[in-house]
Amino acid sequence: MKLVEWQIVKMTSIASPDRGRLLAWLEAQAGAVSTIGDGRDEQALRAQPQPGRWSALQHLAHLGRMHEVYLARVRRLLSEDAPAIAAYRAEHDDEWNQWEGLTLVEIQQRIAVRRAELIELLRSLSNDQWHRIGRHSNFGSLTLAQWIEFFLVHEGHHLYSALTLARAGRG
């Protein structure tokens, strides 16, 4: 396990996060995708900083795909008892190539729709549902609230990476 992954697990295992704080965080962080892309040349956003390293646009596409992945994960947590959930790897995802080929506007639009869907679903849940468990292949048992916190921390990492690349003009 990578050091960053271990730190995330350690952070989420301390206590179950507050659902109100998580919903506020989901709403607040949502605007960052448009901030990163607005006013920037799409070809520059597609430029990879090094061979094999993601461009800013690939980071944003990954976030869009992760919204779909997490919506499916939340639904599994709600419908199955302690489902086993494998770690996500873009290189093993049949949908990834489609996301990589989208334009910035398409990515932004899809993220906005999926984000609203995720927030609406989460707002409808009871306290008991927020404490349902899913077993991550690397991190072990996490409550739904901890899954959402992990999503937000993961998203923050990719937003930072995309913003850094976009500001440097290297994709």
N, C-alpha and C positions, 0 to 999 in steps of 0.2 A: 504494500500500500504506500502511495506517495505521501510525503509529509503534509502537503496541503489537504489531501483527502483525510488523513488522520486528524488534522486540526479541525476540520469540519465535523467529523464524527464526534470528537471530544466536545466541541461546542454544542452540538445538538443533543448530546447525551446528558448534559447537565440538568436541564429541566425542560418540560414541555412548554413551547412558546405560547404566548397569549394570542388567541385568534384575532382579536381586534387590532393588535399591533401588526400581525401578519397581513391582514386585509389592507390596512393603511399603507404598509410597505409595498404591497402589490400595486396599489393605485399610484403611489408616489413614483415608483421606479419605472412605471409603464412609459412615461414620456421620454425616457432617455434614448430610446431607439430613434425617434424622429430627430432629436437633438444631434445625434451623431451623424445622421445622413443628410440633414437639411443643408443646402447650399454647397454641398461637396460634389465633385465630379464623380460619376458612377465608375468610370474606368479607373480612376485613382483608387476608389474604394475596393475595386476588384484586384488590384495589384498585390501580389504576395511579397512580403518583406524578404523572404528567403525561400528557395525551393522547398516544398513540403510543409511550409508554415502557412497558416490561414491568413487570408486577407481580412480587412475590416468587414467586408460584405459577407464573407464566409462565417465570421463570428455572429453577425446578425442573422444570417440564415439558420445557423445552428440554434439560436435562441427561438426562432420561429418554430423549428422542428421540435424543440424541447417543450414548447407549449402543447403540441399535440401529444407528445409522449407523456407529459404529466397529466393531461386530462384523462388519458387512458389509465394511468397509474391510480389516480384518485378514484376513478370508477371501479377499478379492481379492488382497491382498499374498501370501498363501500359495499361491494357485492360478494367478496370472498373473505373467508376467515384467514387472516395472517398470510396473504399470498406471498410467494417467493418472487421477487422482482430482480431481474438481472441488471447489472450495470449497463448503461447505454454507451454504445460505441458507434460513432457516425460511420466509420468504415465498414460496419456490419449491418447498416441500416439501408434497406432497399429504397426508402423514400429520400435518402440524403441527396442523391444525384439530382432529383427534381428540385429540391430546395436550393441547391447550389446554383442552379441555372436561372433562378428568379431575378427579376429586377429589384432595385431598392424599393420602389413604390409597391411592388407586389409583396415583398417581405414585410414592409411596414403595415400594409393593409391586413395581411393575414395575421400578423402578431396582434394587431388591435382587435380583430374579431375573436381570436382565441383567448386573448387576455380577458376580454369582457365575459366570455363564456366561462372561463376559469373562476373569475371573481363572483359571477352570479351563482355558480354551483357551490362555491365555498360559503357564500353568504347564506345559502339555504340549509346548511348543515346544523345539526344539533351539537351540543357539547360532547355527547357520547361519540358521535361520528368523527369529531376532530381527534379523538383518542384511539381510533381504530389503528391496528398495527399492520404494517407490511414489512417483510424481511428482505432487506437489500443484500445482494450477493457479496458485497464487500463490507458493509457497515452494520449488518445485523438488523435487529428489530428497531423500527422507528414508528412513532405515531404519525398520523396524517399531518398534524401540525409540524412535526419535525421534517417530514418530507417537503412541505411547502417552504419551510425555512431553508432547507438544503437547496431547493429550486432557486430561491431568491439570492442566496450566497453564490451559487453557481452562475446565475444570470449576471450578478454584479461583476464577477471575474471576467466574463466575456464582454460585457459592456465597457469595462475599463480597457481591455485589450483592443477592442474595436475603436474606441475613442483615441487611444494612444496612437494607433496606426493611422487613423484618419487625420489627426492633427499634424502628424509628421509628414503627411502627404505620401505615405508608403502603403496605401491601401487600407 
